[in-house]
C-alpha cells in the first residue's frame, strides 16, 4: 500500500480494509503498519477468529 507522504493510520480505515491488508500480502505494508492494523482489528473485536487462524493475534 503506497501511503505516499501520509503516515499510516489504522484508525482511519474500515475493518474490511484492515483485514484485507493483514490477510493479503500483495499490499506492500511494513511490519509496523501490519502490527497497527492487527491491533486496530483486535480493539474493534473484528476478525478475531480469522486473525487467530492465520497466527497474527500473538504478534501485536
N, C-alpha and C positions, 0 to 999 in steps of 0.2 A: 504494500500500500504506500503509495508515494504521498507523503504528507507535505511536501514542499517546505516552505518556511514555517508552517504551522506546527506547533507541538501536538503530539498525540494526546487526546483527552478522551478516555474511555467513557466518561460520564455523558459525553455528547452523542454517543451512538446508541441506537436501539439494541435490544438484546439479540435480535436476529442477526444484525450486522456483526456484533461482537462474537457470536457463535460462529459465524462464517469465517471470521478472521482467525479464531482459535482452531477450528476444525479443518480449514482448508489452507495448507501451507503454500499455495500458489501466491497468496498475498505476501508481499515482501515486508513483513513487520519484524522488528527486532525482538530480542528476548525481553527487554524492558516493557515494550508495548504488549507483548504476549502476556506477561505477568499482570499488567494493568487490566487487560481485557478479562482474564480469568478471575481476577479479584472483583471486578465490577459485576460479573455474572454471578459470583457467589454472594455478593452483597445483595443483589436483587433476587437471589434464590431461584434463578432461571438456569435451566440446562444442567442442574446438579448431577443427575444420574448420568447424562452423557459425558460430562467432564470427568466423572469418576471412571467411566468405562474406557476413556482414552488416556487415563493416567495423568490428568492435569490438576486434580484437586490438591494434591500434596505439594505442588510446586510454588504456590503463592505465599 
